Amino acid sequence: MKKSKLLFGTTLLLMTSILATACGGSATTPSQSGKKPAGEASVKQGGDPVKLTMYSWRPEDKAGYEALIGEFQKQNPDIKVEFKPFKSTEYNTILNNTLVSGSGVDILQLRPYDVATTLADGKYLTALDKVKGVDQIPDSYLAAAKGSDNKVYGIPFMLNNAVIFYNKKMFDEQGLKTPETFEEFLAVCEKLKSKNIVPIAQSGKAAYLLSMTHSVIGESAYGGNAFVDSLLKGKSNFKDPGFVESISRMKKLEPYFPKDFIAIDDKDAQTLFYNGQAAMYINGSHRLETFEANKLDFPVDFFTGFVAKKGDQPNIVTWVDGSYAVAKDSKYQEQSLKFMEFIASKTFGQMFSEKLTRVSPITGVEPTHPLLKKMASISSKNSTPYLILTNFNLGTPPTKVTFEDSLQGMYLGRLTPEQVAEAVQTSSGKWFKAQP
């Protein structure tokens, strides 16, 4: 019991740290005394439908999920699913407290990569390897929710791509072409600034937005996938000149961000873009849904980032943005696993993509939104990971948090790009083990 308490305490600290960048409770495990074994109550007596509670950090997706759940309930009238979303900023704490109590949630949205692994290793999730359809999902996507035992503990439901969105009408009016290299990008920014247009609607108040921007801006500076492979194998580190240059690029963009951007919320940055005061906005593909909801009066397009040499094909930053898992303490394992089958199905993936304007990781799903189709096509050929999220989200605090806080410190004049890189390397050096 002491061991599991310690493990959950680590999980709680990790998730709380990530909460500050991505979007309390007692660090004890639920008492096992008097608890029914998982699945004992998988069939409800009396003929009433079983009710599953489904946690999410996406209140804005409620209407879409109600349609998706409605489709599942048509096929499974003996199962009712209650979609229970919470604010993203409150989700981790609520989920932690629920997992500690051992009751209250059956199906949960699972933060990807290191957070998912830590919860799986803490024995809070049900293994899903045998769920129908899992074997049809690419292993690179399943890796976002695997435990250290290499078992699958989450069904990925959404891919995200970090890109540079731009106001196509404004670019046309200013005679601008989408840049291929970072140097061309700086020239575009300078021309926009000379016309009293904010080049990039960047927010810096939530530090995670800075690391997302860096994933797009910096990838061609540090060498893309070749550097990622070298870093993960321990042959390079974050003090590599290419990675330092990627941070320097972020500093060079400061004149093209809004005034006092470090204190601006993302919603305020979006407003600058929506109102035509800013020409570009860097964020994930999930923002397409927001654009649709705001009924923008100009066409939006995107470019993926930059190349080191003109004529090369740029990479698009791609990662699994979340999975669905089954709480191991759920009384309704059979019904929850049935819902997991639905999430792993092409039916769910297609509906999800169309209703919520997202790229689905389910094999065979074709996006209907033209920009999503474009992203999915590029991603299938030239993708690169959101490195700091997918591989460096552990530590106390997580290395990702150290990086993001250090970027804020750089913009406040407290750190140089070299010192940011040094801080990241020091953090990762405390826990990261090179892959064989």
N, C-alpha and C positions, 0 to 999 in steps of 0.2 A: 504493500500500500504506500509506503514512503516513496518508493521509486515512481509510482504512477502519479503521486502528488507533485513530485518534483518535475516530472515531465509536463504535466498540465500547467504548472507554474511557468515553465519555459514557453509553452504554447501561448499562454495568456500574455506574457510580456511581448512576444513576437508579434502577435496579432494587434495588440494595442499600439505598438510602435508603427506598424504598417498603416493603421487607421489614420494616423496623422498625415500620411502622405498619399493615401489612395482615395481617397475619396473626399471596467473595474471587475468587478466580480471577485469572488474568493478563489484563490489559487488552490482549490482542493478538488478531488474527484468525488463523484457521487458515491454515497455509501452503498455498498452492495447488499447489505442486510435487508431481508424482507423484499427484495426486488425480484420480479418475475424474470426468468430468462428471456432474452430477446426472441420475439416471434411466438411466445406462448399464447398470446391473445390475437393471433393472426386471423382468426375467424370470429366475427362478432355474433353474439347470440341474439336471437329474437328476430332475425331477418332484416334488421335495419342496415342501411348502407354504412360501411366503414368510412370514417372521416379522417383524412390525412391533412396535417398542417404543414404548409410549405412556406419556408422563410426565404426572403429575398431582400437585397439592398437597393431594389429598383422600384420605388413607388410609382414613378412615371410610366412604367410598363404595365400597369395594372390592367388596363383595357385589353391590351394584347394578350396577356396571360389568361384573362377570363375567357377569351375566345379559344385559346389553345386547350385550356382545361375543359371547356365545354365539349370540344372534339373528343378528348379522352373519355369523358363521362358518358358520351353517346355509346362508345364501345364497351364501357365498363360501368353500367348503371348501379352496380353494387358498391361502387367506390366514389366518394365525394372528396374533392380536394379544395381546401381553403387556402387561397393565395394571401399570404400575410407579409406585406412588405414593410420595411423600416427605412428610415433615413440612412443613407450610406455612412454618415458620420457616427451613427449610433449602432449600426448593425453588429460590429464585432463584439461590443460589450454585451448586447442583448443575446447574441449567439453563445458567447462564453458562459453567461449566467444560466442559459437554458441547458447547455451541455453539462454543466456542473450539477444542476438539479436532476438531470436524468429523465426529464419529461418535458413535453410542450412542443417538440418539433419532430416530424417524421422525415421530411425532405428539406434539404437546405442548399442554398447557393453557397458555393465553396470558392473562396479566393484561390487563385492559381499558384502553382509551383511550390515554393518553400512552405507557405502557410498550409497548403493542402497536405503536403508530406508530413508536417509536424502533427497535424490533427489525426492523420491516418496512423502514424506511429504511436500516438497516444491512445489508440484503441477506441476512438469515438465514432468511427465510421464503419459501415459494412462493405466488404469487398464486393466488387461488381463485375469481376472477370467473366462470370458465366451468364451475364445478362444478354439476352438475344440482341444482336446488332453491334455489340461492342467490338467484335472482331472485324467489323467493316469500317471502323474509324481508324485513320492513320495513327500509328504508334507515337509519332512526334506530337500529336495533339493529346493523346492519352497521357503522355509524360507529365502534363501539367497537373495531374491529380493521382500520381502514384505514390505509394508508400516506399519506405526503404526496403521493404520485402519484394518490391517490383510488382505488387498487385495493384489493380486499378480500383480507385476509391471514388472516382467522380466521372460522370459523363459530360464531356465538354459541350457547351451549348452555344458558344459564341466565339468567333475569332475577331480580333481587332487589328486595325492597321493604322499606324501613325503616319499622317501625311500633312502636306501644306495645302490647305484649301485656299482658293483665291476667287475674288470677284471678277468673273470673266468679262463682264461689261466694262469695268474700270480698266482692266488690262488692255482691252481693245481700244478704248478711248485714249489711253495714254501711249498707244503704239508699242506696248510691251509684249515680249515673247517669254514663255516660261523658260527659266534658266536651266542649263545643264550642269554647270559647275558652281561651286561656292562663290567664286569671283564674279561670275555673271549675276548671281543672286544679290551680292552686295551692290552691284551696279543698278539693278532693278530697285532695290531699297532706296538707294540714293536719289534716283529720279523721282520716286514717289514722294520722298521727303521734301524735295525741292518744290513740289506742287502742293505742299501743306497737307499731304495725305499721310496718315499714320501707316507705315509699311506693314507692320506685324501687330496684330491685336493679341499681345502676350500678357498673361497674368502671372505674377510671381508670388502672390500671397499664399497660395497652396503650393508648397515646394515641389510636389510630384509633377506639376505641370512643366517645371523646368527640366526634369529628367526626361520627360516625354519629348519635349522640344529637342533636347540634346540627342535623343535616339535618332531623330531625323537629320538634324544639322551635322552631327559629328561622325556619322557612320563612315562616310567616305574619307574622312581625315585619319581615322585610326586603322582603316584597312578592311572594314567589313568582316565577312565571315572568316577570312584567313586569320585576322587578329583574334576573333572570338575563339577559334579552334586552338590557337597558340596559347591564349590566356588560360583556357580551361585545362590544357595539358601542362600548365606550369612553365611554359617556355617563354612567356612574356608576363608583364605585370602592368599595373595601372600607371606606372611612371614612364612607360614607353613614350617616346617623343610624339608618336601619332595620337595617342590618347590625350596627351597634354595639349596638342594642337586642337583636338576636338573641343576641349574646354575653352581654349583661346577664341575659337569661333563664336562660342556663346557670348563671350565678352565683347567681341567685335560687333555683335548685333544690338548691343544695348542702346545705341543712338536711334535705332529704328523701332524700338518698343515705345509704348505710350509713356508719357511723363509719370513718374512715381509708380511704375508698373508693379514694383515689388509689393505695393500695398493694395493692388487692384484685385478684386474677386474675378473668377472666371466668367461669371454672368455679365460683369461690366465689360470685360474684354469682348465677349460675344456681341454685346450691344453695339460696340464700336464697329464691328464687322457688319452686323445686320443693318445698321443705319448708314452704311457707306462712308464712314469716317476712317475706316481702316481697310486696306486692300487684301490682307492675308490673315489667316488664322490657323495655327498649328495645333492639331488635336487628333483624336482617334476617329475611326470610321463610324463609331456609334453616334457621332454628332450629326450625321445625315438625318437621323430621325428628328433632331432638334431643328434643323434647317427646315424640314418639311412642316413641322408644327408652327414655325414662325412665318411661314408663307413669304419668303424673301422675294423682293421684286427685281432681283437680278439673278442670272444664272451662275451657279457655283461649279467650279471644276477643281482639280487638284493636281499636284505633281508630288513625286515620292521622295525626293531628296536629290542628291548630287552624285556626279561621277568624278573620278580623279582625272580621267582623260575623255575629252569630247568624243562622242561616238560610241562609248561603252554603254551598257544597259544598267540603269540604276536599280538598286535593291529597294524593296518596300519593307518597312518594319512590320513584322507580323508576330502575334502572340495569342495564346488562348486567354480570354479575359474572364473566364469563369466556368465552373462545372456544377452539376447537380449531384448531391450525395445523399445517402440514406443514413440517418442517425442510428448507430448500433443499438441504442436504448429504445428505439421505436417498438411499440407493441405490435405494429402491423407491418412486419417485414415482407410478407408475401404480397400485400397490396402495394407497398412502396416500391418493391422491385418490379411490379407490373408497370408502375408509372415510369420507372427507369427505362423499361423497354420502349415505352412511348417516346421518351426523350431521345433515345438512340435511333429512332425510326426516321425514315425519309419524310414521312407525313409531318412529324413535328418540325424537322429541319426546314422544310419548304414553307410551312405556315409561319414559323418563327422569322425566317428571312423576309417574308413579304409583309407581315404585320408590324414588325419592329425594325425594319430596314437595317438588317445586320447580315454579316457573312456567317453562314452556318458551317461548322466543321464536319457535318454529316456527308459522307460520300454520296454523290449523285444529286445533291441539291444545287439548283441553278438560281442565282439571284436574278430578280427581275428589274431592280433599280439599276439604271445604266452605270452610275458611278460605282456601285457595289460590284457589278459585273466586271468593270475595268480593274478594280482592286483585286478581285479574286483571280483574274487572269494573270495579272502581274505577279501576284503572290505565288501562284503555282509554278512560276519559272524563276523568279528572282526575289527570294525573301531573305530577311535577316532578322535575328531576334531583338527584342527590347532587352538588351543584355543585362542591364542593372536590375531589371525586374525578374527576368527568367532565371538568372543564375546567382544573383548576389543580394538576396533578400533575407539573409540570416545574419546572426551576430546580435550583440546588445550594446547599442542599438543596431538595427540591421545596416549593412553596408549601403543599401539603397538610401536609407534615411540620412546617413552620413554624407553621401554624395549630394543629395538634394539640399540639405542644410548648408553644406559648404558652398554650393552654387549661390544660394541666397547671400552667404557671407561675402562671396566675391563681388556681387552686385552692390553690397553695402560698403565696399572698399576695405574689407578686413582681410581678404585672402587674395593671393595671386592664383592664376591657373595652375602653376606648379604646386602651390600649397594645397589646392583642391585635390589634385592627383595624389599627392603625398598622403592626405587624410584618408582617401579611399583605399589606397594600398595598405596603410596601417590597419584600417578596419578589417579589410578582407584577410589580411595576414594572420589575424587572430583566430580564424575559424576555417577558412577555405582550404580544402584539400584538392590537389590537382587530380584530374581524371586520368586513368591509365591509358 
